[in-house]
Amino acid sequence: MVEGLPLDTDQTRRLFLGQAGVSLGLLWLGSLTPDLLAQAHQHAQQAGGQSASKTYRFFTPQQAADFDAFAAQIIPTDDTPGAREANVVHFTDYVLSGVDSDQQSDVTKALQALHDQAAKTVPGAASFTALTSAQQIEAMQAMEKTPEFGTLRGFVLAGFFSDPSMGGNKDKAGWKLIGFQDDFYYKPPFGYYDAHDEGKA
């Protein structure tokens, strides 16, 4: 959801998000060490062989459902895959369980704020997931300028545009959307090699 864009222009919104979120997602590429990439790749392979009902590392089932619904409103599915197909919820669950565990508290508070706003938008609503799509958008608009909204949106963008080995960006959906070619990323020389060559000249 982007302020100033009509809610029915999903494709325009997706392109805007792509332009706005690519730098955030690519930050994950530069911040990952080889060890973390190896661990993430192993996790992605394991997650790929499990069913959608797998046990989450960080999220409760309800938190995962709410975040997944939130993500699907930020980057909806249309003629190309959205956040749901890109496994953004699994990316977020993975990084919060270890790689970025210092943000667990912020995400928990943000999900609680999302839950509370859902109950304000539709009194008696049991969860954000229980709302209709239109009601979810209304709830999100009501908290769009809060830090909690920014926290959740940030993880959606990171999961959609980051390295697929982290569990998100499945089938490189985010990279395909913005036309990012990753051919160079896996080819040497890599920056960390330079440290091993110092003093050998």
FILONU-175978 format. One record per residue: residue number from 1; residue in three letters; x, y, z of N, C-alpha, C in turn. Coordinates in Angstrom, 1 decimal. Each point is the difference from the previous one (the first is absolute). Layout:
// residues N
- NUM;ALA;X;Y;Z;X;Y;Z;X;Y;Z
...
This chain:
// residues 201
- 1;MET;0.8;-1.2;0.0;-0.8;1.2;0.0;0.9;1.2;0.0
- 2;VAL;-0.2;0.9;-0.9;0.8;1.2;-0.2;-0.8;1.2;0.0
- 3;GLU;0.3;1.0;0.9;-0.8;1.2;0.1;0.0;0.7;-1.3
- 4;GLY;-1.1;0.5;-0.5;-0.1;0.8;-1.2;-0.4;-0.9;-1.2
- 5;LEU;0.0;-1.3;0.1;-0.3;-0.8;-1.2;-1.4;-0.6;0.2
- 6;PRO;-0.8;0.0;-1.0;-1.4;-0.6;0.1;0.2;-1.5;0.4
- 7;LEU;-0.9;-0.5;0.9;0.1;-1.4;0.4;-0.2;-1.0;-1.1
- 8;ASP;-0.7;0.4;-1.0;-0.3;-1.0;-1.1;1.0;0.0;-1.1
- 9;THR;1.1;0.7;0.2;1.1;0.0;-1.0;1.1;-0.9;0.5
- 10;ASP;-0.3;-1.3;0.1;1.0;-0.9;0.6;1.3;-0.1;-0.8
- 11;GLN;-0.1;0.0;-1.3;1.3;-0.1;-0.8;0.9;1.2;0.3
- 12;THR;-0.7;1.2;0.0;0.8;1.2;0.2;0.6;0.0;1.4
- 13;ARG;-0.7;-0.5;1.0;0.4;-0.1;1.4;1.2;-1.0;0.0
- 14;ARG;-0.1;-1.1;-0.7;1.1;-1.0;0.0;1.3;0.6;-0.6
- 15;LEU;-0.1;0.7;-1.1;1.1;0.6;-0.6;0.7;1.1;1.0
- 16;PHE;-0.9;0.7;0.7;0.5;1.0;0.9;0.7;-0.7;1.1
- 17;LEU;-0.5;-1.0;0.6;0.6;-0.8;1.0;1.3;-0.6;-0.4
- 18;GLY;0.1;-0.4;-1.3;1.2;-0.6;-0.5;1.1;1.1;0.0
- 19;GLN;-0.3;1.2;-0.5;1.0;1.1;0.0;0.4;0.4;1.4
- 20;ALA;-1.0;0.0;0.9;0.3;0.5;1.4;0.7;-1.1;0.8
- 21;GLY;-0.3;-1.2;-0.3;0.5;-1.1;0.9;1.3;-0.7;-0.5
- 22;VAL;0.4;0.2;-1.2;1.1;-0.8;-0.5;1.3;0.3;0.8
- 23;SER;0.3;1.2;0.4;1.2;0.3;0.7;-0.1;-0.7;1.4
- 24;LEU;-1.2;0.0;0.6;-0.1;-0.7;1.3;0.3;-1.5;-0.1
- 25;GLY;-0.6;-0.6;-1.0;0.2;-1.4;-0.2;1.4;-0.4;-0.3
- 26;LEU;0.7;0.8;-0.9;1.3;-0.2;-0.4;1.0;0.2;1.2
- 27;LEU;-0.4;0.8;1.0;0.9;0.1;1.1;0.3;-1.3;0.7
- 28;TRP;-1.0;-1.0;-0.1;0.2;-1.3;0.6;1.1;-0.7;-0.8
- 29;LEU;0.2;0.3;-1.3;1.0;-0.7;-0.7;1.4;0.4;0.5
- 30;GLY;0.2;1.3;0.3;1.3;0.4;0.4;0.3;-0.3;1.5
- 31;SER;-1.0;-0.2;0.8;0.2;-0.2;1.4;0.2;-1.5;0.4
- 32;LEU;-0.2;-0.9;-0.9;0.1;-1.4;0.3;1.4;-0.5;-0.2
- 33;THR;0.5;-0.7;1.0;1.3;-0.7;0.0;-0.2;-1.3;-0.7
- 34;PRO;1.1;-0.6;-0.5;-0.1;-1.3;-0.6;-0.6;-1.1;0.9
- 35;ASP;0.3;0.1;1.3;-0.5;-1.0;0.9;-1.6;0.2;0.1
- 36;LEU;-0.4;1.2;0.1;-1.5;0.2;0.1;-0.7;-0.4;-1.3
- 37;LEU;0.7;0.3;-1.1;-0.6;-0.5;-1.3;-0.1;-1.5;-0.1
- 38;ALA;1.0;-0.7;0.5;-0.1;-1.4;0.0;-1.1;-0.5;0.9
- 39;GLN;-0.1;0.5;1.2;-1.1;-0.4;0.9;-1.4;0.4;-0.6
- 40;ALA;-0.1;1.1;-0.7;-1.2;0.4;-0.6;-0.4;-0.9;-1.1
- 41;HIS;1.0;-0.3;-0.8;-0.3;-0.9;-1.1;-0.5;-1.4;0.4
- 42;GLN;0.6;-0.5;1.1;-0.4;-1.3;0.6;-1.5;0.2;0.5
- 43;HIS;-0.3;1.1;0.7;-1.3;0.2;0.5;-1.0;0.1;-1.2
- 44;ALA;0.3;0.7;-1.1;-0.9;0.1;-1.1;-0.3;-1.3;-0.6
- 45;GLN;1.0;-0.9;-0.1;-0.2;-1.3;-0.6;-0.9;-0.9;0.9
- 46;GLN;0.2;0.1;1.4;-0.9;-0.7;0.9;-1.4;0.5;0.0
- 47;ALA;-0.1;1.3;-0.1;-1.4;0.6;0.0;-0.7;-0.3;-1.2
- 48;GLY;0.7;-0.1;-1.2;-0.6;-0.3;-1.2;-0.6;-1.4;-0.1
- 49;GLY;0.5;-0.9;0.9;-0.5;-1.4;0.0;-1.1;-0.2;1.0
- 50;GLN;-0.4;1.0;0.7;-1.0;-0.1;1.1;-1.3;0.6;-0.5
- 51;SER;-1.1;-0.4;0.6;-1.3;0.5;-0.4;-0.2;1.4;0.6
- 52;ALA;-1.1;0.7;-0.5;-0.3;1.3;0.4;-0.4;0.1;1.5
- 53;SER;-0.2;-1.2;0.6;-0.5;0.0;1.4;1.2;-0.2;0.9
- 54;LYS;1.3;0.2;-0.5;1.1;-0.2;0.8;0.0;0.8;1.3
- 55;THR;0.7;-0.5;1.0;0.2;0.8;1.2;0.9;1.1;-0.2
- 56;TYR;-0.4;1.2;0.5;0.8;1.2;-0.2;1.0;0.1;1.2
- 57;ARG;1.2;0.6;-0.3;1.0;0.1;1.0;-0.3;1.2;1.0
- 58;PHE;-0.5;1.1;-0.6;-0.3;1.2;0.8;-1.5;0.3;0.1
- 59;PHE;-0.6;0.0;-1.1;-1.5;0.3;0.0;-0.8;-1.0;0.7
- 60;THR;-1.1;0.4;0.6;-1.1;-0.9;0.4;-0.8;-0.2;-1.3
- 61;PRO;-0.8;-1.1;-0.1;-0.8;-0.1;-1.3;-0.8;1.2;-0.3
- 62;GLN;-0.6;0.6;1.1;-0.9;1.2;-0.3;0.9;1.2;-0.4
- 63;GLN;1.1;0.2;0.6;0.9;1.1;-0.5;0.4;-0.2;-1.4
- 64;ALA;0.4;-1.2;-0.4;0.4;-0.3;-1.3;-1.2;0.3;-1.0
- 65;ALA;-1.2;-0.4;0.4;-1.1;0.2;-0.9;-0.3;1.5;-0.2
- 66;ASP;0.1;0.8;1.1;-0.2;1.4;0.0;1.1;0.7;-0.9
- 67;PHE;1.2;-0.4;0.3;1.1;0.7;-0.8;-0.1;-0.4;-1.5
- 68;ASP;-0.4;-1.2;-0.3;-0.2;-0.5;-1.4;-1.1;0.9;-0.6
- 69;ALA;-1.1;0.2;0.7;-1.1;0.8;-0.6;0.5;1.4;-0.2
- 70;PHE;0.7;0.6;1.0;0.5;1.3;-0.1;1.0;0.1;-1.3
- 71;ALA;0.9;-0.9;-0.1;0.9;0.0;-1.1;-0.7;-0.1;-1.4
- 72;ALA;-1.1;-0.8;0.0;-0.7;-0.2;-1.2;-0.8;1.3;-0.4
- 73;GLN;-0.2;0.9;0.9;-0.6;1.3;-0.3;1.1;1.0;-0.5
- 74;ILE;1.2;-0.1;0.6;1.1;0.9;-0.5;0.4;-0.4;-1.4
- 75;ILE;0.2;-1.2;-0.3;0.4;-0.5;-1.3;-1.0;-1.1;-0.4
- 76;PRO;-1.1;0.4;-0.6;-1.1;-0.9;-0.4;0.4;-0.9;-1.1
- 77;THR;-0.7;-1.1;-0.2;0.1;-0.9;-1.1;-0.9;0.5;-1.1
- 78;ASP;0.6;0.2;-1.2;-0.8;0.3;-1.2;0.5;-0.8;-1.1
- 79;ASP;0.5;0.6;-1.1;0.5;-0.8;-1.1;1.4;-0.6;0.2
- 80;THR;0.6;0.5;1.1;1.3;-0.5;0.5;-0.1;-0.4;1.4
- 81;PRO;0.9;-0.8;0.6;-0.1;-0.4;1.4;0.1;1.2;0.9
- 82;GLY;-0.7;-0.2;1.2;0.1;1.1;1.0;0.8;-0.5;1.2
- 83;ALA;-0.1;0.7;1.1;0.7;-0.4;1.2;-0.3;-1.4;0.5
- 84;ARG;-1.2;-0.4;-0.2;-0.4;-1.4;0.5;0.7;-1.0;-0.8
- 85;GLU;0.0;0.1;-1.3;0.7;-1.0;-0.8;1.5;0.0;0.2
- 86;ALA;0.6;1.2;0.3;1.4;0.2;0.2;0.5;-0.5;1.4
- 87;ASN;-1.0;-0.6;0.8;0.4;-0.5;1.3;0.6;1.0;1.0
- 88;VAL;-0.6;1.2;-0.1;0.5;1.1;0.9;-0.2;-0.4;1.5
- 89;VAL;-1.1;-0.7;0.3;-0.2;-0.3;1.4;1.1;-1.0;0.5
- 90;HIS;0.5;-0.9;-0.8;1.0;-1.0;0.4;1.4;0.7;0.1
- 91;PHE;0.2;1.0;-0.9;1.2;0.8;0.1;0.1;0.7;1.3
- 92;THR;-1.1;0.7;0.4;-0.1;0.8;1.2;0.2;-0.9;1.2
- 93;ASP;-0.7;-1.1;0.0;0.1;-1.0;1.1;1.4;-0.5;0.2
- 94;TYR;0.7;-0.2;-1.1;1.4;-0.5;0.1;0.9;1.0;0.5
- 95;VAL;0.0;1.2;-0.5;1.0;1.0;0.4;-0.3;0.5;1.4
- 96;LEU;-1.2;0.0;0.4;-0.3;0.4;1.4;0.4;-1.1;1.0
- 97;SER;0.1;-1.2;-0.5;0.3;-1.1;1.0;1.5;-0.1;0.2
- 98;GLY;0.8;0.8;-0.8;1.5;-0.1;0.2;0.7;1.1;-0.5
- 99;VAL;0.0;0.2;-1.4;0.8;1.0;-0.6;-0.3;1.4;0.5
- 100;ASP;-1.3;0.3;0.2;-0.4;1.4;0.5;-0.8;-0.1;1.2
- 101;SER;0.4;-0.8;1.0;-0.8;-0.3;1.2;-0.2;1.2;0.9
- 102;ASP;0.9;1.1;-0.2;-0.2;1.2;0.8;-1.2;0.8;-0.3
- 103;GLN;-0.7;-0.4;-1.1;-1.2;0.7;-0.3;-1.3;-0.8;0.3
- 104;GLN;0.2;-1.0;0.7;-1.2;-0.8;0.4;-1.0;0.8;0.8
- 105;SER;0.5;0.7;1.0;-0.9;0.8;0.8;-0.8;1.1;-0.8
- 106;ASP;0.7;0.6;-0.9;-0.7;1.0;-0.9;-1.0;-0.6;-0.9
- 107;VAL;0.2;-1.2;-0.5;-0.9;-0.6;-0.9;-1.2;-0.5;0.9
- 108;THR;0.2;-0.5;1.1;-1.1;-0.5;0.9;-0.9;1.2;0.3
- 109;LYS;0.6;1.1;0.4;-0.8;1.2;0.3;-0.8;0.5;-1.3
- 110;ALA;0.7;-0.1;-1.1;-0.7;0.4;-1.2;-1.2;-0.9;-0.4
- 111;LEU;0.2;-1.2;0.2;-1.1;-1.0;-0.2;-1.1;0.2;0.9
- 112;GLN;0.3;0.4;1.3;-1.0;0.3;1.0;-0.8;1.2;-0.4
- 113;ALA;0.7;1.0;-0.5;-0.6;1.3;-0.5;-0.9;-0.3;-1.1
- 114;LEU;0.4;-0.9;-0.9;-0.8;-0.4;-1.2;-1.3;-0.7;0.5
- 115;HIS;0.1;-0.9;1.0;-1.1;-0.6;0.6;-1.0;1.0;0.6
- 116;ASP;0.6;0.9;0.8;-0.8;1.0;0.7;-0.8;0.9;-1.0
- 117;GLN;0.7;0.3;-1.1;-0.6;0.9;-1.0;-1.1;-0.7;-0.7
- 118;ALA;0.2;-1.3;-0.2;-1.1;-0.8;-0.6;-1.2;0.0;0.8
- 119;ALA;0.1;-0.1;1.4;-1.1;0.0;0.9;-0.7;1.3;0.0
- 120;LYS;0.8;1.1;-0.2;-0.6;1.3;0.0;-0.8;0.3;-1.3
- 121;THR;0.6;-0.6;-1.1;-0.7;0.2;-1.3;-1.3;-0.8;-0.1
- 122;VAL;0.1;-1.2;0.5;-1.2;-0.8;0.0;-0.2;-0.6;1.4
- 123;PRO;-0.8;0.7;0.9;-0.1;-0.5;1.3;-0.4;-1.4;0.1
- 124;GLY;0.7;-0.7;0.9;-0.3;-1.5;0.1;0.8;-0.9;-0.9
- 125;ALA;0.8;0.6;-0.9;0.8;-0.8;-0.9;1.1;-0.8;0.8
- 126;ALA;0.1;-1.2;-0.3;0.9;-0.9;0.8;1.5;0.2;-0.4
- 127;SER;0.2;0.5;-1.2;1.4;0.1;-0.5;-0.1;0.9;-1.3
- 128;PHE;1.2;0.4;-0.4;0.1;0.7;-1.3;-0.4;-0.9;-1.1
- 129;THR;0.4;-1.3;0.1;-0.3;-0.9;-1.1;-1.5;-0.2;-0.2
- 130;ALA;-0.8;0.2;1.1;-1.4;-0.2;-0.1;-0.7;1.1;-0.7
- 131;LEU;0.6;1.1;-0.3;-0.6;1.1;-0.7;-0.1;-0.3;-1.5
- 132;THR;-0.9;0.7;-0.7;-0.1;-0.1;-1.4;1.2;0.8;-0.6
- 133;SER;0.3;-0.2;-1.3;1.1;0.8;-0.6;-0.2;1.5;0.2
- 134;ALA;-1.2;0.5;-0.3;-0.3;1.4;0.2;0.2;0.5;1.4
- 135;GLN;-0.4;-0.8;1.0;0.2;0.3;1.4;1.4;0.0;0.4
- 136;GLN;0.8;-0.9;-0.6;1.4;-0.1;0.3;0.7;1.3;-0.5
- 137;ILE;-0.4;0.4;-1.2;0.6;1.3;-0.5;-0.4;1.2;0.8
- 138;GLU;-1.2;0.0;0.5;-0.4;1.1;0.9;0.8;0.0;1.3
- 139;ALA;0.2;-1.2;0.5;0.8;0.0;1.3;1.4;0.4;-0.3
- 140;MET;0.6;-0.4;-1.1;1.4;0.3;-0.3;0.1;1.5;-0.3
- 141;GLN;-1.0;0.6;-0.6;0.1;1.5;-0.3;-0.1;0.7;1.4
- 142;ALA;-0.7;-0.5;0.9;-0.1;0.7;1.3;1.3;0.0;0.8
- 143;MET;0.9;-0.9;-0.3;1.3;-0.1;0.7;1.2;0.2;-0.9
- 144;GLU;-0.3;0.5;-1.2;1.1;0.1;-1.1;1.2;0.9;0.4
- 145;LYS;-0.2;1.0;0.8;1.0;0.9;0.4;0.7;-0.3;1.3
- 146;THR;-0.3;-1.2;0.6;0.6;-0.4;1.2;1.3;-0.8;-0.1
- 147;PRO;0.9;0.0;1.0;1.2;-0.8;-0.1;-0.3;-1.5;-0.2
- 148;GLU;-1.1;-0.4;0.6;-0.4;-1.5;0.0;-0.3;-0.4;-1.5
- 149;PHE;-0.7;0.9;-0.7;-0.3;-0.3;-1.4;1.3;-0.1;-0.8
- 150;GLY;0.9;1.0;0.3;1.3;0.0;-0.7;0.9;-1.2;0.2
- 151;THR;-0.1;-0.5;1.3;0.7;-1.2;0.3;-0.4;-1.2;-0.8
- 152;LEU;-1.4;-0.2;-0.1;-0.5;-1.1;-0.7;0.2;0.1;-1.5
- 153;ARG;-0.2;1.2;-0.5;0.2;0.3;-1.5;1.5;-0.3;-0.3
- 154;GLY;0.9;0.4;0.8;1.4;-0.2;-0.2;0.4;-1.4;-0.2
- 155;PHE;-0.6;-0.9;0.8;0.3;-1.4;-0.1;-0.7;-0.6;-1.3
- 156;VAL;-1.1;0.5;-0.4;-0.6;-0.4;-1.2;0.9;0.3;-1.2
- 157;LEU;0.5;1.2;-0.1;0.8;0.4;-1.1;1.3;-0.8;0.0
- 158;ALA;0.6;-0.1;1.2;1.3;-0.8;0.1;-0.2;-1.4;-0.5
- 159;GLY;-1.1;-0.6;0.5;-0.3;-1.4;-0.4;-0.3;-0.2;-1.5
- 160;PHE;-0.6;1.0;-0.6;-0.3;0.0;-1.4;1.2;0.2;-0.9
- 161;PHE;0.9;0.8;0.4;1.1;0.4;-0.8;1.4;-0.6;0.4
- 162;SER;0.1;-0.7;1.1;1.3;-0.5;0.5;0.4;-1.3;-0.7
- 163;ASP;1.2;-0.4;0.4;0.5;-1.3;-0.6;-0.9;-1.1;0.2
- 164;PRO;-0.4;-0.8;-1.0;-0.9;-1.1;0.2;0.5;-1.1;1.0
- 165;SER;1.3;0.0;0.3;0.5;-1.0;1.0;-0.5;0.3;1.4
- 166;MET;-0.5;1.2;0.2;-0.6;0.4;1.3;-1.4;-0.5;0.2
- 167;GLY;-0.6;-0.7;-1.0;-1.3;-0.6;0.2;-1.1;0.8;-0.7
- 168;GLY;0.3;1.3;-0.4;-1.0;0.8;-0.7;0.4;0.1;-1.5
- 169;ASN;-0.7;1.0;-0.6;0.3;0.2;-1.5;0.0;-1.3;-0.7
- 170;LYS;-1.0;-0.9;0.2;0.0;-1.3;-0.6;-0.1;0.1;-1.5
- 171;ASP;0.8;-0.8;-0.7;0.1;0.0;-1.4;0.5;1.4;-0.5
- 172;LYS;0.6;0.8;0.9;0.5;1.3;-0.4;-1.1;0.9;-0.5
- 173;ALA;-1.2;-0.1;0.7;-1.1;0.8;-0.5;0.2;1.5;0.2
- 174;GLY;0.6;0.4;1.1;0.3;1.4;0.1;1.0;0.5;-1.0
- 175;TRP;1.1;-0.7;-0.2;1.0;0.4;-0.9;-0.6;0.1;-1.5
- 176;LYS;-0.8;-1.0;-0.3;-0.6;0.1;-1.3;-0.9;1.2;-0.2
- 177;LEU;-0.7;0.4;1.1;-0.9;1.1;-0.1;0.7;1.3;-0.4
- 178;ILE;1.3;0.1;0.6;0.7;1.3;-0.3;1.1;-0.2;-1.0
- 179;GLY;0.1;-1.2;-0.6;1.0;-0.2;-1.0;1.4;-0.1;0.5
- 180;PHE;0.2;-0.5;1.2;1.3;-0.1;0.6;0.6;-1.3;-0.5
- 181;GLN;1.2;0.1;-0.6;0.8;-1.2;-0.4;1.1;-0.3;1.0
- 182;ASP;-0.1;-1.2;0.6;0.9;-0.3;1.0;1.2;-0.9;-0.4
- 183;ASP;0.3;0.0;-1.3;1.0;-0.8;-0.6;1.4;0.2;0.7
- 184;PHE;0.3;1.3;0.2;1.3;0.4;0.5;0.1;-0.4;1.5
- 185;TYR;-1.1;-0.1;0.7;0.1;-0.2;1.4;0.7;-1.2;0.5
- 186;TYR;0.0;-1.1;-0.8;0.6;-1.2;0.5;1.3;-0.3;-0.7
- 187;LYS;0.6;1.0;-0.7;1.2;-0.2;-0.7;1.1;0.7;0.8
- 188;PRO;1.2;-0.6;0.1;1.1;0.6;0.7;0.6;1.2;-0.9
- 189;PRO;0.7;0.9;0.6;0.5;-0.1;1.4;-1.0;0.6;0.9
- 190;PHE;-0.1;-0.5;1.3;-0.9;0.5;1.0;0.8;0.9;0.9
- 191;GLY;-0.6;1.0;0.6;0.7;1.0;0.8;0.8;-0.6;1.1
- 192;TYR;-0.6;-1.0;0.7;0.6;-0.5;1.2;1.3;-0.8;-0.3
- 193;TYR;0.3;-0.3;-1.3;1.2;-0.7;-0.3;1.2;1.0;0.2
- 194;ASP;-0.3;1.3;-0.2;1.1;0.9;0.1;0.8;0.0;1.3
- 195;ALA;-0.7;-0.3;1.1;0.6;0.0;1.3;1.1;-1.1;0.0
- 196;HIS;-0.2;-1.1;-0.7;0.9;-1.1;0.1;1.3;0.3;-0.8
- 197;ASP;-0.1;0.9;-0.9;1.1;0.3;-0.9;0.9;1.1;0.5
- 198;GLU;-0.4;0.7;1.1;0.8;1.1;0.6;1.3;-0.5;0.5
- 199;GLY;1.0;0.7;-0.3;1.3;-0.4;0.6;0.7;-1.1;-0.8
- 200;LYS;-0.6;-0.5;-1.1;0.7;-1.1;-0.8;0.8;0.6;-1.1
- 201;ALA;-0.2;1.3;-0.3;0.7;0.6;-1.1;1.5;0.2;0.3
